């Protein structure tokens, strides 16, 4: 279930360091998401350490699968328009 947020509500969302890093990884094309009712995120092929944060980003509508897939498949994870705004509002984490 995705939440539709207004611009004002988006500005009120507090993202922690891991959530910003997760969004930055997806924006850089380094993230994949599993197709399931409780999706898991993989960054650079490794399982993300905070799946709770990933699921929060999905529920808030900041992150989503790029396409549909069969149950268990991994597809690219992408930012939604709201995710791009949230990342830009709170500052991207630049990975080395």
Order of alpha helices (4+ residues) and beta strands (2+ residues): alpha-alpha-beta-beta-beta-alpha-beta-beta-alpha
